[in-house]
Amino acid sequence: MPYTVLRGEFVIRYPDNPRQGPEPDGDTVKFQPATPALVETLPRPSGTSPDLNSRGISVRLEAIDALETHFAETHQEILGAEDARGALLAGLGFTNITYFPDLPNKVQSADQDMLPGYVLSNGIDAHGRLIGFVYAGIPATADGARIFLVNDGVDSSVNAQLLQAGLVYPAFYGTLPATLRAHLATRSRAARETRSGIWVRSIADPDGPATITDLASLEAKVMWPKLFRRIVPYLAAGHSTFDAFDAWLREDPVGRDDTIFRLTLDPPEPGNLHDIITGAGQRIQLTSWPEDFIIAPDPAPPGTSTGPRTFTAGDLVIVAALPDPIGADRNAETVSIANPTAAAIDLHGWKITDTANRSQDLTGTAGAGDIIRITLTGGMSLGNRGGSITLTDPHGATIDHANYAETHVKAGQTILFGRTP
């Protein structure tokens, strides 16, 4: 299964609105792709469109599951959760990070708000996030290239480094190629055998059950995060023992009782989450190690496409903008888009959006090879201190995105984005 190379920047703080910024954790981080439309070319096994906007998209790190820093107004053992988050951000190059005292999951300050990096992705998950392996720096491979990832390549990812250090649990979904899964399983077993990181405190696993009396006792435990994420709503439903946990899981085969494939059986066979969890009284445990089964992605609803959108990277591109026309800016700013394809594109349903998420509908047709200059009207504004422009198709999918800085803005001069139509 090939992976697509996505160049861009990892983002941990919005300097213009830090209290509304990202909430990175040990297995999720915000990413601003250099070519947003490439995200639309990825498979979506659960039928979910990418949750992509002018701020970027969240990346769910492939093959790992970190202790939760925040989930349904609760969390797991905070020491282990913060250790994984710190290691992920350090692996991407971020330094001197502090968090708001009253918003402990949002970055208050850091030496860097964003840093260059790249994602190797093969799809979109059920929550609209990129599934991928993450890396710091700039890859030698071109943006949008499709590659086959091998063991050496995955070992240099931050994902593998966290797994090898014992800071995260494995979580192998069906989107992960079998060779990489087998390789990463050895890394996970080695960390557990040496009692690295969280493994010295892990509980509710084949080595022994956990005793959970209430939410406070659950928050103090180190356990496989997916099991934790099932127990939280179970307790919230009013259950005080695990006597009904098996039946509760089975009531929802998609949202609770995930389909799995059990690798240690002879022969291996499919099953569900309830097959590898035992609970009674106030004791519960996972009866298989997480690297010994594969989790199936949530199924797509009937009739939902699991392929990319109709329009993809390069079908329409933003080539220029005039944010500071001579005289009054209002109703005089312009954005130019180009159609480099061999066919005309109907613009009805397309939109351009500014940094503040104010949009303008497009109309008419962009002929093959045409460049169209659009005068901005209504409330949309580019701003003279830098900003962003996003182009979306009739499905709401981001097809192109362009940023400009205050230093690029000069009265009466059009900014060219260096693209060849």
N, C-alpha and C positions, 0 to 999 in steps of 0.2 A: 504494500500500500504506500504510494508516494506521499511525501510531505511537501507543502508549499512554503517557500521562503518568504517571510513577511518582514521587511525592514521597517524600522520606525523608532519610536522612543517610548520607554517605560515612564509612566507618570505617577508620582506619589502625592503630589500636592498641586492645587490650583492656586497660583499666586494672587489671582484676582478675587478668589472666594474660598480661602482655605478651609473654612468651617463647613463648607459643602463639598469638600474634596473627596478623593478616593479613600477607601478603607482597605489597604492591603493587608493580607494575612499570610499564613505560611504556604498557601497553595493557590492564591489568586492575586493578580496585580493588573493595574490598568495599563493599556498599551494604545499609543497613537500610531496607527500604521501610516507609512509614507504614502502608500497607494491604497486608500480605503476600499476601492472597488475590487481589489484582489480578494478581500474577505468574502465578497459575494460569489466567488468562484468555488468556494469550499463546499463539500457535502454537508448535509444537515440530517443525520440519521434519525433524529427525533422530529423532523419536520419544522423546526423552529428557525425563524429568520435571525440573523445576527443582531444583537442589541448594540448597534453601532450608531454613534452620533458625532457631533463636532468635537467632543471631548475624547473620543476614542471608543475602545471596547475592552471589556475585562477578559483576561486570559485565565482559564482554569488549567493549572499545570497537569499535564498528562501523567498518569501512573502513580500519583501520590495523593495522600489525604492527610492534612495537618490538623492538629488539635484546633478546635474552634475558638477564635478570639471573640466572636460574636455570632450568635445564632438564636433567633426567636427570643431576644432580650435576655439571653443567658450565655454561658461560655463553658469551655472545659478547663482543666487545670491550667491556670494562667501562665505559670512558669514555662511549661512545655509549649504552649501556644505562642508565647512571645519569643521564645528561642527560635522556633521555626520561622516566624515572620522576620526576625532580625537577620537570620542567616540567608533567607531569600533576598532581602533587600541589599545586604552586603555583597552577595554573589552577583548582583546586577550593578554594583558600584556605588550605591548610595551610602553616605556617611553622615554622622552627627545628627541623627534623626531624633526629634522630640515630638511628643503627642500632647494634645490639649488635655489638661487635667480633667475637665468636665466632658470631654469627648475622646476617650482614650484610644479610639480606633482611627482617628483622623490626625494627619500629620500637621503639627503646629509649625515646625521649622526643620530645615535640613540644609546641608551644604549644596544639594542639587534638588530641584523640583522635578526634573526629568533628565533622562540619560539615554543615549543611543543604545539600541539593542535590536534583537530580532527574535522572531518566533518561528518554529517549524511546526506547522499545523496541518492536520488532515480532516478538520471538520468543526462543526458548531454543535454545542451541547444543548440539552433541553431547555436551558435558561438563556440561550442566546449568546453564550460566551465562546470565545475561541478555545479549542482543545489544543494544547501544544507543549512542546519543549521550549524553554526560554534560555537565552544566552545574552551576555553582555557584549557590547562592541558592535562592529560593523562586519558582516560576513563577506567572505570572498565571492560568494555566489550572488548572482543578480537577483534583484527584487522580483518575486513572482516565479522564480525557477522552481521546478518540481524535481525533488531528489528522493532517493531511497536511503533512509537512515539506517546506519549500521551501528554495531556496538560501540566502537570508538567514538562515533559522533554523539551518541546518546550519553556516554560517560562524561563528556565535557559540558553537558547541560546542567543548569542549576537544579533541575528536578533530581537527577541522579546523585548529585552531590549531597542533597538533603537526605535522600534515601540511604546513602552509604554512611552518612554520619549518624543515622538513627534518630533524626529529628522529625520524621514523618512516618506514617504507615503506608504500605502499598495499597493501591486501589486500581486494579487492572480491569479496564472496561474492554468491551469487544472491539473498540476502535484501535486498540494497541496491537501492532503486528506480533505474531507468535514468537518470532525470534527475539524481539526486544523484550517481550514479557518474560521469557525464560531467562534472559540475561539479567534483567532487573530483579527477578526473584532471587537470584544468587546474592545480589547486593543486599537485599532486605534480610535474607537469612543470616548473612555474615554479621550484619549489625545487631540482630537479635541474639546471636550466639555469643557475641562479645559484650552484650548488655550495654550497648552504646545508647546515649541520649535517652529517649523516652522508654526504651525497652527495659531499663532497670525498674521502672515504676508501672509498666503495663499490666493491666488486669482485665478481667472479663474476656479471657482468651483460653486456648486449650490448656494452658498451665494452671488455670484456676478461675472460679467465678468471682464476680464483684457483688458486694452487698450494698444495695441501694435502698435507703429508707425514705428519701425525699429528694427534692431538687438540689438542695445544698450539698448533700452527700454525693450526688451525681457530678456536680461541678468540680469536686475535688479529685475525681478519678481520672486516670489516664487509660483510655480505651479507644478502640477503633472508632473514628469519628462518625462513620455511617451508622453504627449501632447507637452511639450517643444521639444522633439526629432522629432516630426512631423513638428512643426512650423519652425524649423531651415532650413531644405531643401526647405520648401515652400517659405520662404523669399528669399533663395538663388536662387530660380528659377525665381526671378524677380517680384513676387507678392507684391503689396503694400497695398492691402486690403484682407479681409477674404471672400470676396464674392464668390470666386471660390474654397474655401477650401474643401467644401463637395465633389465637383466633383473631385478634385485633390486626395483626399483620396480614392475614389471609383475606380480610375484608376489602383490602385495596391492593390488587396485584400490580398496579403501576406505581402509585405513590409511596407504598410501604414495603410490599413483599417482592422486592426486585427479582427478576429472572436472573439466574446464575448458571454457570457451567462448572461442575465439580471435577477438578482435574485429578484428584487423588483416588477416585473410585476406579475399579477395574472391571469393565472399561469406563472411562469418563462418561458422565451423563448429566443432562440438564436437571435443574431443580429451582428452588426459590430460597429467599433469605430465611424463611422459617425452618428450612432443612438444616441450617448450620447455626441456629441459635436455640439454646435451651434456657428456660426461665421458670421459676416456681418460688413462691414466697417472695422474699426480698432479694433473691440471688439470681444472677443472670450471667451467661457467658456465650462467647462465640466458640463453636466446637471445631472450626477449621481455621488455620492461619490465613490471613488475607491474600497471601500470594498463591494459595492453593485453589482459587476459584476465579472465574471471569464473570464480570457483571455486564449484563446486556444493557445498552442504552435504552431510555424510555422509548417505546414504539411511537411512530408518527400516527396521528389520527387518520382514520380512513379517508382516502382521497387527497391527503396532503402530500405535496411534492417533497422529496428528500434531496433533490438536486439543486444546483445554483439557480439564481434568478435569470430571467430572460436577458437582461442587460448586464454586462460585466465590464471589467476594467478596460478603459480605453475607448468604449463606445461613444461617450461624450466626455470632453475634458475641459476644465477651466484653464484658459490660456492667458487671461489678462484681467486687470481690474484698475479702475480709476477711483480711489477713495477720496481724493482732494481736488475736485475740479476748480477751475478759476471761478471766483464768485461764490455764491451760496451752494453748499453741498446738497441740500435737500432736492430731490427729484432731478439731480444732475450726475450722481455717481453711476458708474457703469461696471458691468461684469461681461467679459467676452467668453463664449464657449465655442468649441469646435467639434465638428463631427468628422472624424478621420475615416469612417467606414465607407464602404462602397454602396450603401443604401441610405435613403432618407429616413429620418427618425421623427415621428410625431411627438411633439413636445407637450401635448395636453396631458396633465397629470404630473409633469416634472416640476420640481421646485428648486430654488436656490435659497439658502438660509445663512444668516449672519451669525456672529459669535454669540449674540444674545438669543439665538433660536427664533428670530423673526424671519418669516419666510415670504417669498414672492412666487406666485404661480407663473409658469411659463405657458406660452401658447404658440401656435403656428407649427412650422416644420423646419427642421435643420436638414438641408439637403446634403447629399454626399459631398464631403470636402468643404462644406460651408463653415465660415466663422460668423457667429451672430453676436452683435453687441446689444446688451440688454440694459436699458435705463431703469434704475431702481426707483420705485415709487412707493407711496404709502409709508409704513413705519420702518421698513428695512433700511439699515445704515451700516456702512463698512467701518467707519471710525478712522481717525487719523493717527491713532497711537498703536496701531497694529491690530490684527484680528484674523478671522478665519472665514472662509466661504465653503459651503457644502452644497453639492449637487446630488439630488435624490431622484430616483425614477418613480413611475406611477405606483409601484408596490411599497414605496417608502424606503427602499434600499439605497444606501449611500453608494454612489457611482464614482464620485471624485470629491476631493477635498484639497483646499489650498490655504496656506498660512502666509501672512506677511507681517513684517516687523515695522515699528515706528520709523526706523532708519530708512526703510524703503519708500516712505511716503514723502512726495514732493509736490508742491502745488502745480496742478495742471499736467502732471506727468503720469502716464499709464505704467503700471507695474506689469512686467512680463514674467510669467512663471516658468520660463525655460522649457516649454513643451512644444514638440513639433506636431502640428495637426496632420 
